[in-house]
Structures are given as C-alpha cells and as structure tokens.
Amino acid sequence: MGESAQRSEQKFTYQDYLTWSANERWELINGQAYNMTPAPSRRHQEISGQLHTLFNNYLRGKTCRIYAAPFDVRLTQMQESFEQTSTVVQPDLVVVCDKSKLDQQGCKGSPDLVVEITSPSTFQRDLKEKFYLYESVGVFEYWIVYPEENTICVFRLTPEGKYSRPDVYTEQDSIVVGIFGDLIIELSEAFA
C-alpha cells in the first residue's frame, strides 16, 4: 500500500487494511485510506503519555479501559460485515467501558471517549471528518488537543445525539471527565 492510496478514489475495507504492511499506520474513513506517517512529534507523544497515565491511574480496578494508538477502532455501518467495515481509525487515546466491544483486534463499535492530539498532518481530519464521524457513531466525549497551544476542546454528546459547543481548557484548568464525573484531569500535569 503506497502513498498514492491517500489520494485514490478507490474505496477500501477492513479486509484490505489487514493486508497492508505492519510498518505503516493507516486509517480508513468511509473507505478512504489515510496514511498516518510520519510518526507523531515528541511533544505529541509526551502529552499522550501523560493523559494515558492520568486516565489509567483512575481506571485501575474499574471496568473501563484506556488504550493508546496504534489501536484499531472499527466503526461498522449497519449493512457492513466485519470484513467489509469501511471505517477503521486509530485515535491517540480511547476509553472503552463495554467489554463486549473489545476483541484481539481492538474495539468494534464506539468507544466512550476519544482523544485526538492534533499534528500538522491530521489537523483538518481531526477537526472535521473525525468530529462528524465520532458524533454520528455516538462517542460520548471527543477531546481535541492542541499541543502547541496547551489547549483542549471537549465536545460532549447531547441527548439529541449531537455534540454540544466545546468547552475549551488551557493548561491552568482542570477537566471534569463527563463520562465519569469524579475524575478530574489537571491540565498542568497533562501538559507538563
């Protein structure tokens, strides 16, 4: 699978995705392939690691789990078979509370919380395509992290199935994680 697939009109499935080189990271959104290389920046990885640690410490002994990329999240449409799934994403972090959604390949269905840490190559996809994707499949909370600005926008699903206006947090703020209520993330730690 080469770089040209990113610009191709060809539609791909999870079955195709499984045949691609393990040395490259790819995502599929509605059958369109996106190459996730180059690797994220060091700052991106530091923030991802800090958030993972903060969530993981809270989740010890609980049923919910947190996973870091690369971790496949398969979002199958109603008419699609497992192999024909046309959307496979690798969010930077995902929290999954329903163990029946987990298998050896990752997550099949909507996680409860998704964190995407922007980079120049993923910025527009995180803000637009993934925003609408996660909203449409019912991800309860979607966090978009802006590492250069030390800012996080948090979108929460309303009872109508749409994301609310974002709550915007900076490194001096704390976030009460909506899916838990008693987990408070100090952003000074996340951005340290």
Backbone as ProteinMPNN parsed JSONL, in Angstrom:
{"seq_chain_A": "MGESAQRSEQKFTYQDYLTWSANERWELINGQAYNMTPAPSRRHQEISGQLHTLFNNYLRGKTCRIYAAPFDVRLTQMQESFEQTSTVVQPDLVVVCDKSKLDQQGCKGSPDLVVEITSPSTFQRDLKEKFYLYESVGVFEYWIVYPEENTICVFRLTPEGKYSRPDVYTEQDSIVVGIFGDLIIELSEAFA", "coords_chain_A": {"N_chain_A": [[0.852, -1.185, 0.0], [0.798, 2.045, -0.991], [1.706, 5.585, -0.793], [0.099, 6.796, -2.695], [-2.451, 5.805, -2.393], [-3.739, 7.411, -0.6], [-4.739, 9.506, -2.049], [-6.401, 8.352, -3.798], [-9.413, 7.398, -5.495], [-10.435, 5.0, -5.0], [-12.234, 2.728, -2.921], [-11.691, 1.288, 0.221], [-11.652, -1.59, 2.441], [-11.878, -3.126, 5.713], [-10.877, -5.659, 5.381], [-9.066, -5.291, 3.245], [-7.338, -3.522, 4.555], [-6.159, -5.15, 6.509], [-4.242, -6.483, 5.045], [-2.178, -4.761, 4.546], [1.115, -3.362, 4.993], [2.694, -3.873, 8.113], [4.479, -2.038, 8.903], [3.598, 0.476, 8.4], [1.215, 2.962, 9.386], [-2.232, 3.181, 9.033], [-5.457, 4.702, 8.446], [-8.931, 4.224, 7.881], [-11.596, 6.01, 6.603], [-14.805, 5.94, 5.914], [-14.125, 4.244, 3.784], [-12.029, 5.577, 2.54], [-8.56, 5.778, 2.393], [-6.05, 6.806, 4.689], [-2.788, 7.731, 5.217], [-0.934, 7.454, 8.122], [1.622, 8.265, 8.636], [4.236, 10.712, 8.783], [5.664, 9.599, 11.96], [4.204, 10.716, 15.075], [5.028, 13.888, 16.704], [7.533, 14.494, 19.249], [6.491, 16.056, 21.358], [3.741, 15.618, 21.051], [3.678, 12.881, 21.729], [4.519, 13.001, 24.388], [2.381, 14.357, 25.643], [0.303, 12.565, 25.068], [1.216, 10.319, 26.503], [1.174, 11.34, 29.157], [-1.597, 11.93, 29.519], [-2.617, 9.353, 29.155], [-1.498, 8.051, 31.392], [-2.736, 9.494, 33.517], [-5.477, 8.882, 33.109], [-5.297, 6.07, 33.229], [-4.399, 5.573, 35.861], [-6.672, 6.354, 37.312], [-8.514, 4.49, 36.347], [-7.777, 2.0, 37.326], [-8.788, -1.063, 38.626], [-11.376, -0.69, 37.8], [-14.082, -1.172, 35.402], [-13.824, 0.066, 32.914], [-11.448, 0.713, 30.279], [-8.362, 2.122, 29.068], [-6.793, 2.815, 25.975], [-3.947, 3.265, 23.902], [-2.849, 4.634, 20.762], [-0.924, 2.693, 18.463], [-4.132, 1.442, 17.963], [-6.775, -0.279, 16.853], [-9.951, 0.951, 16.01], [-12.905, -0.128, 14.982], [-15.516, 0.954, 13.109], [-18.317, -0.087, 12.226], [-20.785, 0.148, 9.748], [-24.367, -0.316, 9.64], [-25.116, -2.113, 7.567], [-22.768, -3.36, 6.886], [-20.477, -6.094, 6.858], [-18.15, -7.624, 9.173], [-15.649, -7.913, 7.821], [-16.051, -6.166, 5.728], [-16.089, -3.665, 6.787], [-15.772, -0.195, 6.531], [-14.631, 1.841, 7.909], [-11.99, 2.414, 9.909], [-10.301, 3.567, 12.54], [-7.52, 5.043, 14.31], [-7.429, 6.398, 17.027], [-5.616, 8.712, 19.158], [-5.941, 8.242, 21.909], [-8.261, 6.084, 23.521], [-11.154, 5.43, 25.471], [-12.826, 2.677, 26.636], [-15.721, 1.294, 27.867], [-17.516, -0.794, 27.678], [-16.996, -4.042, 27.727], [-17.71, -5.966, 25.871], [-17.255, -4.871, 23.437], [-14.622, -5.157, 22.89], [-11.975, -6.942, 21.343], [-9.425, -9.177, 20.108], [-8.391, -7.694, 18.014], [-8.86, -5.068, 18.624], [-11.147, -2.497, 19.113], [-14.561, -2.898, 18.479], [-16.935, -1.003, 17.437], [-18.361, 1.951, 19.009], [-16.162, 3.798, 21.046], [-16.227, 5.098, 24.436], [-14.974, 7.482, 25.044], [-12.883, 9.6, 23.174], [-9.65, 10.733, 22.388], [-7.949, 12.961, 20.416], [-4.884, 14.112, 19.383], [-3.726, 16.88, 17.899], [-1.799, 17.275, 14.902], [0.255, 18.699, 12.314], [-0.277, 17.121, 10.019], [-2.691, 15.842, 10.584], [-4.537, 17.651, 11.419], [-6.805, 18.948, 10.044], [-8.399, 16.703, 9.486], [-8.948, 15.737, 12.069], [-10.452, 17.851, 13.097], [-12.671, 18.075, 11.404], [-13.596, 15.732, 9.686], [-13.311, 13.564, 11.536], [-14.626, 14.623, 13.739], [-17.359, 14.74, 12.862], [-17.668, 12.037, 12.285], [-17.251, 10.734, 14.823], [-19.309, 11.908, 16.262], [-21.531, 10.943, 14.799], [-21.456, 8.201, 15.327], [-21.872, 8.042, 17.996], [-19.922, 8.568, 20.059], [-19.373, 9.437, 23.306], [-17.75, 11.468, 24.479], [-15.515, 13.695, 22.973], [-12.28, 14.673, 22.688], [-10.194, 17.204, 21.553], [-6.903, 17.89, 21.27], [-4.63, 20.531, 21.341], [-1.438, 20.679, 20.973], [0.611, 22.63, 20.688], [-0.503, 24.949, 21.668], [-1.214, 24.264, 24.202], [-3.885, 23.532, 24.836], [-7.188, 22.23, 25.16], [-10.105, 21.142, 23.546], [-13.276, 20.109, 24.447], [-15.847, 18.076, 23.46], [-19.13, 17.118, 24.091], [-21.623, 14.627, 23.88], [-24.994, 15.381, 23.276], [-28.369, 14.698, 24.508], [-29.807, 14.634, 22.143], [-28.111, 13.532, 20.349], [-26.089, 15.017, 19.195], [-23.006, 16.876, 19.158], [-22.26, 19.119, 21.768], [-21.566, 22.669, 22.063], [-18.069, 23.32, 22.225], [-16.262, 22.882, 25.294], [-13.594, 24.78, 26.33], [-10.309, 24.384, 27.377], [-7.361, 25.43, 29.107], [-3.843, 25.171, 30.039], [-3.907, 25.909, 32.71], [-6.251, 24.999, 33.712], [-8.716, 22.602, 34.961], [-10.201, 19.524, 33.996], [-13.299, 18.08, 34.346], [-14.057, 14.869, 33.811], [-16.58, 13.963, 31.783], [-17.801, 11.426, 31.308], [-17.29, 10.057, 33.581], [-17.428, 11.756, 35.872], [-16.316, 11.886, 38.483], [-13.666, 12.003, 37.966], [-11.005, 14.105, 37.705], [-8.998, 15.882, 35.6], [-5.991, 17.431, 35.835], [-4.74, 19.893, 33.936], [-2.248, 21.069, 34.022], [-0.639, 18.954, 34.727], [-1.041, 17.243, 32.554], [0.069, 18.688, 30.444], [2.646, 18.977, 31.285]], "CA_chain_A": [[0.0, 0.0, 0.0], [1.661, 3.213, -1.097], [1.188, 6.922, -0.509], [-0.908, 7.182, -3.682], [-3.786, 5.385, -1.943], [-4.338, 8.508, 0.128], [-5.414, 10.389, -2.992], [-7.157, 7.499, -4.702], [-10.874, 7.345, -5.377], [-10.773, 3.623, -4.647], [-12.733, 2.527, -1.567], [-11.067, 0.146, 0.852], [-12.364, -2.205, 3.554], [-11.03, -3.675, 6.765], [-10.203, -6.818, 4.79], [-7.901, -4.724, 2.55], [-6.495, -2.923, 5.587], [-5.411, -6.216, 7.182], [-3.162, -6.974, 4.177], [-1.171, -3.729, 4.368], [2.357, -3.506, 5.765], [2.667, -3.534, 9.539], [5.444, -0.959, 9.11], [2.917, 1.743, 8.173], [-0.072, 3.111, 10.079], [-3.283, 3.692, 8.159], [-6.836, 4.784, 8.907], [-9.971, 4.25, 6.843], [-12.813, 6.74, 6.954], [-15.758, 5.697, 4.83], [-13.44, 3.595, 2.676], [-10.891, 6.372, 2.07], [-7.353, 5.456, 3.157], [-5.199, 7.911, 5.105], [-1.514, 7.296, 5.764], [-0.697, 8.141, 9.395], [3.035, 8.568, 8.809], [5.294, 10.296, 9.68], [5.339, 9.397, 13.368], [3.886, 11.96, 15.782], [6.136, 14.624, 17.308], [7.857, 14.158, 20.636], [5.52, 16.76, 22.219], [2.508, 14.838, 20.899], [3.826, 11.644, 22.485], [4.571, 13.338, 25.812], [1.017, 14.644, 26.1], [-0.423, 11.305, 25.011], [1.661, 9.51, 27.63], [0.682, 11.927, 30.405], [-3.046, 11.696, 29.608], [-2.81, 7.908, 29.353], [-1.171, 7.756, 32.787], [-3.763, 10.064, 34.384], [-6.671, 8.047, 32.964], [-5.018, 4.701, 33.669], [-4.383, 5.562, 37.327], [-8.058, 6.413, 37.766], [-9.281, 3.32, 35.905], [-7.348, 0.766, 38.0], [-9.844, -1.723, 39.39], [-12.69, -0.376, 37.224], [-14.345, -1.952, 34.188], [-13.394, 0.8, 31.723], [-10.031, 0.599, 29.945], [-7.836, 3.114, 28.138], [-5.846, 2.267, 25.007], [-3.223, 4.265, 23.123], [-2.52, 4.263, 19.387], [-1.889, 2.187, 17.485], [-5.202, 0.601, 18.486], [-7.834, -0.177, 15.847], [-11.359, 1.131, 16.37], [-13.681, -0.434, 13.776], [-16.851, 1.543, 13.206], [-19.065, -0.765, 11.177], [-22.126, 0.611, 9.435], [-25.346, -1.381, 9.869], [-25.165, -3.095, 6.483], [-21.443, -3.893, 6.625], [-19.963, -7.23, 7.613], [-16.887, -7.348, 9.854], [-14.586, -7.759, 6.827], [-16.362, -5.065, 4.82], [-16.061, -2.399, 7.512], [-15.077, 0.814, 5.728], [-14.07, 2.853, 8.79], [-11.086, 1.92, 10.95], [-9.491, 4.699, 12.976], [-6.57, 4.814, 15.391], [-7.323, 7.611, 17.84], [-4.453, 8.735, 20.042], [-6.378, 7.548, 23.12], [-9.686, 5.745, 23.588], [-11.651, 4.785, 26.681], [-13.908, 1.752, 26.313], [-16.312, 0.778, 29.103], [-18.276, -2.001, 27.371], [-16.005, -5.069, 27.379], [-18.148, -6.751, 24.714], [-16.758, -4.207, 22.227], [-13.189, -5.42, 22.771], [-11.517, -8.238, 20.871], [-7.973, -9.183, 19.922], [-8.02, -6.699, 17.0], [-9.074, -3.721, 19.136], [-12.509, -2.154, 19.526], [-15.569, -2.951, 17.417], [-18.02, -0.136, 17.881], [-17.988, 3.27, 19.525], [-15.612, 3.973, 22.387], [-16.953, 6.082, 25.242], [-14.246, 8.738, 24.975], [-11.784, 9.605, 22.204], [-8.739, 11.881, 22.424], [-7.095, 13.141, 19.248], [-3.895, 15.158, 19.586], [-3.517, 17.366, 16.535], [-0.486, 17.488, 14.313], [0.003, 19.339, 11.022], [-0.809, 16.196, 9.012], [-4.021, 15.324, 10.938], [-5.321, 18.757, 11.968], [-8.112, 19.121, 9.401], [-9.175, 15.472, 9.633], [-9.419, 15.684, 13.453], [-11.448, 18.901, 13.317], [-13.862, 17.978, 10.565], [-14.063, 14.376, 9.386], [-13.454, 12.746, 12.737], [-15.673, 15.241, 14.55], [-18.66, 14.249, 12.398], [-17.666, 10.588, 12.423], [-17.451, 10.356, 16.222], [-20.66, 12.336, 16.619], [-22.525, 10.077, 14.153], [-21.455, 6.85, 15.901], [-22.25, 8.12, 19.406], [-18.847, 8.688, 21.04], [-19.916, 10.365, 24.302], [-16.859, 12.618, 24.641], [-14.442, 13.816, 21.99], [-11.311, 15.687, 23.078], [-9.189, 17.592, 20.566], [-5.795, 18.513, 21.993], [-3.753, 21.378, 20.545], [-0.215, 20.628, 21.778], [1.414, 23.856, 20.632], [-1.188, 25.982, 22.437], [-1.577, 23.711, 25.516], [-5.328, 23.74, 24.9], [-8.04, 21.083, 24.824], [-11.538, 21.368, 23.326], [-14.03, 18.91, 24.809], [-17.206, 18.008, 22.93], [-19.928, 16.086, 24.759], [-22.836, 14.282, 23.14], [-26.249, 15.779, 23.913], [-29.407, 13.661, 24.358], [-30.264, 14.631, 20.753], [-27.113, 12.85, 19.538], [-25.188, 15.991, 18.577], [-22.041, 17.43, 20.088], [-22.508, 20.464, 22.281], [-20.456, 23.596, 21.82], [-16.944, 22.787, 23.008], [-15.675, 23.524, 26.464], [-12.192, 24.992, 25.991], [-9.489, 24.38, 28.581], [-5.942, 25.712, 28.936], [-3.007, 24.431, 30.982], [-4.207, 26.292, 34.092], [-7.577, 24.499, 34.049], [-8.989, 21.2, 35.266], [-11.34, 18.992, 33.257], [-14.077, 17.01, 34.955], [-14.348, 13.961, 32.71], [-18.032, 13.805, 31.804], [-18.28, 10.042, 31.342], [-17.079, 9.532, 34.927], [-17.943, 12.709, 36.852], [-15.439, 12.051, 39.638], [-12.278, 12.082, 37.511], [-10.6, 15.466, 37.36], [-7.678, 15.927, 34.971], [-5.29, 18.707, 35.976], [-4.016, 20.063, 32.675], [-0.846, 21.381, 34.29], [0.036, 17.66, 34.686], [-1.12, 16.703, 31.198], [0.958, 19.446, 29.573], [3.963, 19.121, 31.929]], "C_chain_A": [[0.884, 1.23, 0.0], [0.95, 4.507, -0.792], [0.07, 7.315, -1.468], [-2.313, 6.784, -3.26], [-4.495, 6.501, -1.199], [-5.137, 9.417, -0.804], [-6.326, 9.625, -3.948], [-8.66, 7.619, -4.46], [-11.346, 5.948, -4.99], [-11.237, 3.564, -3.196], [-12.149, 1.237, -1.028], [-11.926, -0.358, 2.009], [-11.362, -2.68, 4.597], [-10.255, -4.891, 6.254], [-8.961, -6.369, 4.011], [-6.869, -4.249, 3.57], [-5.607, -3.968, 6.261], [-4.242, -6.743, 6.347], [-2.011, -5.97, 4.041], [-0.009, -3.92, 5.328], [2.175, -3.069, 7.213], [3.633, -2.404, 9.857], [4.843, 0.428, 8.879], [1.63, 1.759, 8.98], [-1.054, 3.787, 9.14], [-4.582, 3.813, 8.933], [-7.731, 4.738, 7.677], [-11.14, 5.053, 7.375], [-13.732, 6.666, 5.751], [-15.052, 5.167, 3.583], [-12.25, 4.344, 2.121], [-9.7, 6.111, 2.98], [-6.533, 6.706, 3.435], [-3.941, 7.342, 5.752], [-1.208, 8.128, 7.009], [0.784, 8.414, 9.653], [3.29, 9.983, 8.293], [4.797, 10.123, 11.113], [5.027, 10.737, 14.026], [5.13, 12.593, 16.401], [6.378, 14.154, 18.745], [6.859, 14.803, 21.592], [4.182, 16.034, 22.213], [2.564, 13.602, 21.789], [3.908, 11.898, 23.985], [3.174, 13.586, 26.368], [0.187, 13.367, 26.106], [-0.071, 10.421, 26.209], [1.151, 10.021, 28.966], [-0.814, 11.681, 30.576], [-3.338, 10.219, 29.851], [-2.561, 7.54, 30.813], [-2.264, 8.257, 33.726], [-5.06, 9.257, 34.316], [-6.435, 6.654, 33.548], [-4.992, 4.595, 35.194], [-5.799, 5.56, 37.893], [-8.799, 5.097, 37.48], [-8.845, 2.009, 36.557], [-8.487, 0.216, 38.844], [-11.249, -1.446, 38.889], [-12.865, -1.162, 35.923], [-13.89, -1.246, 32.916], [-11.886, 0.646, 31.547], [-9.647, 1.726, 28.996], [-6.787, 2.444, 27.259], [-5.235, 3.417, 24.225], [-2.943, 3.726, 21.726], [-1.141, 3.631, 19.349], [-2.846, 1.179, 18.103], [-6.391, 0.786, 17.554], [-9.216, -0.045, 16.475], [-12.14, 0.973, 15.074], [-15.115, 0.042, 13.972], [-17.685, 1.051, 12.031], [-20.443, -0.126, 11.002], [-23.083, -0.572, 9.515], [-25.309, -2.477, 8.808], [-23.837, -3.783, 6.23], [-21.142, -5.124, 7.475], [-18.659, -6.798, 8.272], [-15.781, -7.059, 8.841], [-14.805, -6.549, 5.933], [-16.418, -3.702, 5.519], [-15.228, -1.385, 6.724], [-14.485, 1.938, 6.576], [-13.297, 2.19, 9.921], [-10.186, 3.088, 11.314], [-8.575, 4.274, 14.11], [-6.424, 6.106, 16.186], [-6.093, 7.552, 18.735], [-4.759, 8.015, 21.348], [-7.864, 7.243, 23.004], [-9.977, 5.125, 24.944], [-12.859, 3.96, 26.268], [-14.414, 1.165, 27.626], [-17.111, -0.502, 28.893], [-17.314, -3.069, 26.867], [-16.425, -5.908, 26.175], [-17.698, -6.125, 23.403], [-15.284, -4.511, 21.964], [-12.931, -6.828, 22.261], [-10.019, -8.138, 20.64], [-7.505, -8.152, 18.899], [-8.193, -5.27, 17.499], [-10.502, -3.538, 19.621], [-13.423, -2.232, 18.319], [-16.798, -2.197, 17.918], [-17.462, 1.121, 18.521], [-17.346, 3.204, 20.895], [-16.448, 5.001, 23.148], [-16.309, 7.46, 25.165], [-13.097, 8.574, 23.993], [-10.983, 10.88, 22.401], [-7.918, 11.86, 21.145], [-6.179, 14.327, 19.539], [-3.475, 15.622, 18.196], [-2.04, 17.442, 16.18], [-0.746, 18.115, 12.944], [-0.628, 18.401, 9.993], [-2.22, 15.707, 9.323], [-4.997, 16.42, 11.352], [-6.724, 18.848, 11.369], [-8.992, 17.886, 9.561], [-9.752, 15.364, 11.048], [-10.564, 16.663, 13.69], [-12.745, 18.689, 12.554], [-14.347, 16.543, 10.413], [-14.285, 13.55, 10.644], [-14.501, 13.318, 13.684], [-17.038, 14.678, 14.148], [-18.767, 12.731, 12.508], [-17.987, 10.187, 13.861], [-18.83, 10.771, 16.718], [-21.692, 11.351, 16.069], [-22.585, 8.679, 14.755], [-21.68, 6.868, 17.41], [-21.119, 8.069, 20.41], [-19.27, 9.776, 22.028], [-19.079, 11.628, 24.477], [-15.751, 12.557, 23.614], [-13.563, 14.98, 22.409], [-10.37, 15.937, 21.908], [-8.13, 18.398, 21.307], [-4.936, 19.284, 20.992], [-2.432, 21.502, 21.31], [0.603, 21.913, 21.778], [0.805, 24.971, 21.472], [-1.506, 25.54, 23.86], [-3.064, 23.934, 25.805], [-6.046, 22.454, 24.52], [-9.463, 21.569, 24.639], [-12.248, 20.059, 23.605], [-15.448, 19.051, 24.286], [-17.919, 16.865, 23.636], [-21.229, 15.881, 23.999], [-24.071, 14.694, 23.937], [-27.258, 14.637, 23.781], [-29.956, 13.567, 22.925], [-29.257, 13.961, 19.823], [-26.18, 13.773, 18.782], [-24.191, 16.472, 19.621], [-22.435, 18.835, 20.486], [-21.377, 21.381, 21.818], [-19.297, 23.131, 22.687], [-16.692, 23.592, 24.28], [-14.187, 23.607, 26.155], [-11.403, 25.159, 27.282], [-8.043, 24.693, 28.218], [-5.167, 25.032, 30.054], [-3.219, 24.826, 32.442], [-5.514, 25.671, 34.595], [-7.57, 23.03, 34.453], [-10.186, 20.779, 34.435], [-12.0, 17.925, 34.111], [-14.514, 16.117, 33.802], [-15.817, 13.572, 32.8], [-18.511, 12.373, 31.899], [-18.076, 9.412, 32.718], [-17.627, 10.455, 36.006], [-17.032, 12.933, 38.043], [-13.961, 12.024, 39.26], [-12.001, 13.511, 37.07], [-9.175, 15.409, 36.827], [-7.121, 17.331, 35.133], [-4.423, 18.894, 34.724], [-2.568, 20.5, 32.873], [-0.031, 20.081, 34.302], [0.064, 17.104, 33.264], [-0.134, 17.388, 30.258], [2.364, 19.608, 30.142], [5.063, 18.643, 31.009]], "O_chain_A": [[1.658, 1.422, 0.938], [-0.259, 4.527, -0.562], [-0.816, 8.086, -1.099], [-3.282, 7.379, -3.733], [-5.725, 6.538, -1.168], [-6.114, 10.032, -0.378], [-6.953, 10.227, -4.819], [-9.104, 7.908, -3.349], [-12.522, 5.744, -4.689], [-10.7, 4.266, -2.34], [-12.112, 0.22, -1.72], [-12.81, 0.347, 2.496], [-10.151, -2.638, 4.379], [-9.113, -5.118, 6.652], [-7.911, -7.005, 4.111], [-5.679, -4.543, 3.454], [-4.44, -3.703, 6.549], [-3.341, -7.385, 6.889], [-0.972, -6.305, 3.473], [-0.151, -4.573, 6.362], [1.578, -2.029, 7.494], [3.611, -1.865, 10.964], [5.499, 1.439, 9.131], [1.026, 0.716, 9.23], [-0.759, 4.818, 8.535], [-4.794, 3.132, 9.936], [-7.342, 5.153, 6.585], [-11.62, 4.801, 8.48], [-13.463, 7.256, 4.705], [-15.347, 5.591, 2.465], [-11.519, 3.796, 1.297], [-9.815, 6.211, 4.201], [-6.338, 7.551, 2.561], [-4.015, 6.573, 6.709], [-1.222, 9.358, 6.959], [1.161, 8.758, 10.774], [2.567, 10.412, 7.393], [3.657, 10.458, 11.434], [5.524, 11.776, 13.591], [6.148, 11.93, 16.599], [5.531, 13.505, 19.358], [6.422, 14.159, 22.546], [3.563, 15.859, 23.262], [1.614, 13.309, 22.515], [3.417, 11.091, 24.774], [2.826, 13.085, 27.437], [-0.556, 13.117, 27.055], [-0.953, 9.847, 26.847], [0.74, 9.232, 29.817], [-1.257, 11.271, 31.649], [-4.204, 9.875, 30.656], [-3.34, 6.792, 31.404], [-2.68, 7.535, 34.632], [-5.673, 8.978, 35.347], [-7.278, 6.127, 34.275], [-5.508, 3.628, 35.755], [-6.087, 4.841, 38.85], [-9.614, 4.652, 38.288], [-9.501, 0.988, 36.351], [-9.074, 0.922, 39.663], [-12.22, -1.914, 39.484], [-11.911, -1.745, 35.409], [-13.596, -1.914, 31.925], [-11.144, 0.473, 32.514], [-10.471, 2.222, 28.228], [-5.999, 1.62, 27.723], [-5.899, 4.409, 23.923], [-2.815, 2.518, 21.529], [-0.272, 4.006, 20.137], [-2.422, 0.185, 18.692], [-6.953, 1.878, 17.469], [-9.597, -0.822, 17.35], [-12.061, 1.816, 14.181], [-15.824, -0.406, 14.873], [-17.748, 1.692, 10.981], [-21.165, 0.108, 11.97], [-22.644, -1.721, 9.461], [-25.458, -3.654, 9.135], [-23.781, -4.713, 5.426], [-21.502, -5.19, 8.651], [-18.126, -5.732, 7.965], [-15.055, -6.074, 8.981], [-13.843, -5.967, 5.433], [-16.761, -2.699, 4.893], [-14.112, -1.686, 6.302], [-13.905, 2.881, 6.038], [-13.865, 1.504, 10.771], [-9.396, 3.548, 10.489], [-8.821, 3.274, 14.784], [-5.433, 6.824, 16.048], [-5.588, 6.47, 19.035], [-3.925, 7.258, 21.846], [-8.632, 8.036, 22.46], [-9.158, 4.39, 25.496], [-13.79, 4.462, 25.639], [-13.641, 0.607, 28.405], [-17.357, -1.229, 29.855], [-16.866, -3.017, 25.721], [-15.571, -6.506, 25.521], [-17.753, -6.776, 22.36], [-14.76, -4.149, 20.911], [-13.579, -7.784, 22.686], [-9.411, -7.113, 20.947], [-6.335, -7.77, 18.911], [-7.712, -4.341, 16.851], [-11.003, -4.316, 20.432], [-13.105, -1.696, 17.257], [-17.583, -2.707, 18.717], [-16.249, 1.328, 18.569], [-17.915, 2.618, 21.816], [-17.28, 5.69, 22.558], [-16.997, 8.48, 25.213], [-12.42, 7.546, 23.977], [-11.543, 11.965, 22.562], [-7.27, 10.862, 20.829], [-6.644, 15.409, 19.896], [-2.932, 14.844, 17.412], [-1.172, 17.642, 17.03], [-1.876, 18.063, 12.46], [-1.435, 18.844, 9.175], [-2.897, 15.204, 8.427], [-6.167, 16.138, 11.609], [-7.715, 18.828, 12.098], [-10.202, 18.01, 9.751], [-10.899, 14.952, 11.222], [-11.525, 16.35, 14.392], [-13.811, 19.09, 13.022], [-15.392, 16.179, 10.952], [-15.325, 12.91, 10.798], [-15.194, 12.561, 14.363], [-17.786, 14.195, 14.998], [-19.842, 12.202, 12.793], [-18.895, 9.389, 14.093], [-19.447, 10.059, 17.51], [-22.62, 10.964, 16.779], [-23.631, 8.031, 14.71], [-21.678, 5.811, 18.042], [-21.317, 7.575, 21.519], [-19.502, 10.916, 21.627], [-19.621, 12.725, 24.609], [-15.129, 11.515, 23.406], [-14.016, 16.122, 22.482], [-9.813, 14.998, 21.339], [-8.416, 19.444, 21.891], [-4.564, 18.765, 19.94], [-2.317, 22.341, 22.204], [1.228, 22.242, 22.786], [1.526, 25.851, 21.941], [-2.01, 26.336, 24.653], [-3.445, 24.446, 26.858], [-5.58, 21.69, 23.675], [-9.98, 22.319, 25.468], [-11.873, 19.017, 23.067], [-16.159, 20.002, 24.611], [-17.372, 15.77, 23.763], [-21.854, 16.835, 23.537], [-24.182, 14.393, 25.126], [-27.024, 13.7, 23.018], [-30.507, 12.535, 22.54], [-29.519, 13.832, 18.627], [-25.541, 13.35, 17.818], [-24.484, 16.478, 20.816], [-22.882, 19.635, 19.664], [-20.375, 20.932, 21.261], [-19.517, 22.601, 23.776], [-16.885, 24.807, 24.325], [-13.581, 22.612, 25.759], [-11.761, 25.948, 28.156], [-7.552, 24.282, 27.167], [-5.759, 24.388, 30.921], [-2.742, 24.123, 33.333], [-5.847, 25.801, 35.773], [-6.573, 22.322, 34.309], [-11.088, 21.58, 34.192], [-11.346, 16.979, 34.549], [-15.253, 16.552, 32.919], [-16.246, 12.935, 33.762], [-19.544, 12.12, 32.519], [-18.629, 8.347, 32.996], [-18.235, 9.981, 36.966], [-16.97, 14.043, 38.571], [-13.098, 12.024, 40.137], [-12.668, 14.052, 36.188], [-8.262, 14.947, 37.511], [-7.695, 18.3, 34.637], [-3.484, 18.133, 34.494], [-1.744, 20.318, 31.977], [1.142, 20.092, 33.93], [1.076, 16.557, 32.826], [0.435, 16.746, 29.376], [3.192, 20.301, 29.55], [6.238, 18.686, 31.376]]}, "name": "protein", "num_of_chains": 1, "seq": "MGESAQRSEQKFTYQDYLTWSANERWELINGQAYNMTPAPSRRHQEISGQLHTLFNNYLRGKTCRIYAAPFDVRLTQMQESFEQTSTVVQPDLVVVCDKSKLDQQGCKGSPDLVVEITSPSTFQRDLKEKFYLYESVGVFEYWIVYPEENTICVFRLTPEGKYSRPDVYTEQDSIVVGIFGDLIIELSEAFA"}
